[in-house]
């Protein structure tokens, strides 16, 4: 049981290590899981990275165990790769990302990586030969050059992304309809326009994707001991404990409130910028990270196209809606000004 425990621990380390390395290999063509459709610019790199990195990991780990006189950990170490894929699939299912997975590709990773791991274990690792390459083995570099050439050639092949688009669209529709059924009354009751409503849903979907339920449960515990400051499905900064519903309520109010600030800021510029600039300002107030703003904006665009097509086609619809709201509440601003004046006095 002890070796099972250590091997499963190695599998978890492998999972987070590959994700960390991948996130720092974007320039090499690494493509991360995302709600949005992204073209795979380096299909060979992504396949080989995900299929053979586990093999490399157990090889390096075995060398370390041999050198540190922990040979008992090398026994059946190829099972680390099996545990890694089981943990990876389970993790994605628990975090609600199963709809985003290409199961045929996942199966291909397993069918390549697991046999390769066993082969390396059986032929090299248990005999320690991989630590002491011979001249004959070094001569195989010619074949490695041929493999590298094939890799480079295949890596420049651009594959169709139609299935990926369908999978992403299915996930986005599933999330939108789910959150609309749960939080729709809160969002629609807070948003002043359909565009604001769509933006709230976009932030909600993206935040929920990055902070799934399992993460939020841990975050709730950390908040109670003072180690977390944001809570809920919309990751709102708060000083008191709130649940997901309270998070959506506060997040929606913040977006609507920030919309007015952003509108005044954009209109004060000599060159203006329109609704696109206002939206970017609102998102920057929510999270200043550029990638965050870009991805949420793309989700917003998908939501507008699918669920609010009429509002998207009319560039003046937001101004008209807000004007109608101000007409329905003509004294709201003046009353607020009076209250502020009394408070100042």
N, C-alpha and C positions, 0 to 999 in steps of 0.2 A: 504493500500500500504506500510505503514511503516513496518508492521510485515513481509510482503513479502520480503522487502529489507533486513531486519535483518536475516531472515531465509536463504536467498540466500547467504548472507555474511558468515553465519555459515557453509553452504555447501562448500564454497570455502576454508574456514579455515580447514574443515574436510579433504578435498582433499589433501592439502599440508601437513597437520599434519600426515595423514596416510602414505603418501609417505616418509616423513622424518623418521618416526618411522620404517617403513619397511626397509629403507636403512641402518638403524642401527641394524637390526635384521637378517642380513645375516647368522649369526652363528646359528640362530634358524631354518633356512631352507627357509627364505623368498626369493622368486625369483622375480627379477626385470624384467621389459620389456626390451628386448634386441634384436638386429639384429641376434645374434647367437643362436644356439640351446643349451639350457641348461636343463639338466634333473631336473625334479621337485622332489627333495629329500624329501620334506615334503608336500604332496598334501593336507592332512587334515589341517595342519597349515595354508597354503596359502588360502584355501577355507574359513575356519572359520574366519581368520583374515579379509579378504575382505568382507565377508558377515555380520559378527556380530560386527565388530568394529564400524560401523555407529550407531548400536543400543546402544552400550555402550556409544558412544559420546553424543547422545541426552539425555541419562539417566543422565550422569554426568552434562551436561549443564543445564538440568531441575533442578537438585538439587541446582546448583549454583544460578539459577534465583529465586528459592523459597527462598533461604537463603538471597538473596540481595533484596527481595521484588520487583522483576521484573516478577511477575507471568503472566503478559500479554504476555510475550515472549514464555511461555510454550504452549499457545493455538495452537493446530495443529502442534506441533513441529516435528511430524513424517514426515512432508513434507520436512524437511531438508534433509532427506535421499533420497527422490525422486529427489530433486534439485541436490544433490551430484552426483547421477548416471547420470543425464542429463548433468551436467557440465563435468564429467569425460569422457563420450562418445564424447561430443562436442570437448573437449580439444584434445583428441587423433585423431579425424578426422581433425581438423584444423592443427595440427602439422604433418600430413601425416603418422600417425601410424596406420591407420585403417586396413591396410593389415596385421599387426602383431597381431591384436586382435583375440582371439578365441571367436566368437560371441555366441556360445552355452554356454560357461562358463560365459560370461558376462550376458547373460539372466538368468542363474542359480543364479548368485549373486543377481540380481534384484528380482527374484521370491522368494528368501529366505529372503533377507534383508528388503524389503519394508513391506511385511506382518508381519514380526517379529517386526518391528518398530511400526507399527500401534497397534499390540497386546499389546506391552509393554506400549505404550502411553495410550491405552484405559483401560487396566486393572490395571496399576500401577501408571504411571506418574500423570494422572489427579486426582488420589485419594491420592497421596502423600504416598501411602503405602510402596513404595520402600525405603523410608527414615527410616522406623521403622519396621524392620523385626520381626516377632513373633517367638515364640518357635517352632510352627508348621512349619513355613517356614525354620527355621534353621535345622529342622529334614530332610528336603529334601536334605541335604548334602550327604546322602547315594546315592541318585539318581545321584547327581553330580559326585560321585566317579565312578559310573557305566559309565556315559558319558565320563569321563576322560579316563577310560580303553578302551572304544570303540574308542575314539580319538587316543590314543597311538597305538592301533592295526592297524587302518586304515592308520595312518600316515606312517607306515612302508611298505605299499603296494606301489610298483613301477608300475606306469601306463605306457602304451605305448606312445612313443613320436613321432610316425610316422606323425601324423597330424601337430604337432608342427614343425617338420622338413620341411614338405611341405610348411607350411605357411611362415617360415623364408626364405626358398629358393625362394619362390615367391616374397617376399618383396625385397630380395637382387637382384634378376633378374630385378625387376621393377625399382629399384634405379639405377642399373648399366646402363641399357639401356637408362633411362631418362637422366642421367648425361653425358653419352657418346654422345647422340644426341645434347646436349646443349654445352658441354665443350670439346667434343672429339678432335676437331682440336687443341685446346690450349694444352691439355695434350699430345697428340701424337706428337705435334711439339716441346714440351719441353723435354719429356722423351728421354733418350739415349738408353734404352733397354725396352723390354716388361715387365721385372720384375719391373723396375722403374714405368712404366705406370700402372701396376696393383697396386703397392703400393700407388700411387697418388690417384687412384680410391678408395682404401680402406680407406685412410685418409679422403677423400671427403665424402664418404658415412657415416662414423662414426661421423664426425663433423656435418654434416647436420642433422643426427638423434638427436644429443644432442643439436643442435641449430637450430630448425626449423624456418621457415619464420617468424612466429609471434614473436619469440624471437629476431630475427635479426632486425626487424623493431624497436622494443624497444631499442635495442642495438645501432642502428644508432642515435637515439635521445640522448641517454646517451653519445655517443662519441662526439657529437657536444657541449655538456656542460662539457666535460672533465671527465666524470665518467666511460668511457669504453676505453680500449686500443686495443682490438681485434675486427676485423670486417669481414663481409662476410661469405660465406658458408664454407670456410676452416679456419675461425678464425685466420687470419693472424694478427700479431702485426704490427701496422702501425701508423705513425704520421699524415698522411693525409687521408681524406675520400676516400674509395674505395667501389665499388659495388661488387656483387657476382662474376662477370667475372674477375674483377681485383684481387679479393681474390684468385680465382683458379690459375690465372697466377702467382701471387707471391708465393702461396703455392707450386705449381709444381716446380718453380725455386728453392725454398728453399730445397725441397726434393732431387732434382738432385744435387744441390751444396753440400748438407750435405752428399750425398752418397760418394763423393770423399773423404771428411774428414773422414768418418767412415771407408772407405776401407783402407786408410793409417793407421788409428789407429789400426784396427784389424790386418793388416799385420805386424805391428810392434811388436805385442805380440809374445812371444816365442811359445805359443801353438796355435796361429792362431784363427780359429773359423768359417771360411767360410762365405757363403752368408747369413746364418741365423744370425750370429753375426753382420754382416754389417747392415742388415735390422733393427735389434734391436737398434743399435747405431743411425741410421737415425731417428727412431721413438722417441728415447729418446731426441734427439735434438729438435724434434717437440713438444713433451710433455713428461716430465720425469715420469709421473705417471705410476706405474707398471700395474695397471688394464687397463689403456689406451693402453699401449704398447701390452699387451697380447690380448686384444680384436681386435685391429686393425690388429695385426698379423694373427689372426684367420680369419678375413674377407679377408685379402690378400690371405691366403691359399685357401679359398673358391673361390675367383675370379680366381686364377691361375688354380685351378682344373677344373672350368667350362669353362673359356674363353681362357686360355693359356695353355692347357694340354701339348703340345709339349715342351714348354719352361720350364715347371715345371719338366718334366721327365728328362731333360738333365741338370745336375748340373753345366756344364761348359758353358751353352749357354750365360750367362750374360758376362762372360769374353770374349767369342768369339765376341759378338756384340760390346763390348766396344773396343776391339782390332781393329775391322774393322773400327769403327768410328775414331779411332786415325790414322789409315792408310789413311783414306780419308781426314783428316786434319792434315798432318804431321808437319806443321809449327805453328800450333795454340799455343801449349805450349811454344815453343821457342819465339814466338812473344810476348806472355804474359810476359815471363821472361824479355825480353828486355824492354818492357814497364815499368815493375816494377823497373828495374834497372835505367831507365831514371828518373822515378819519385823519386827514392831514391837520385839520383845525384842532 
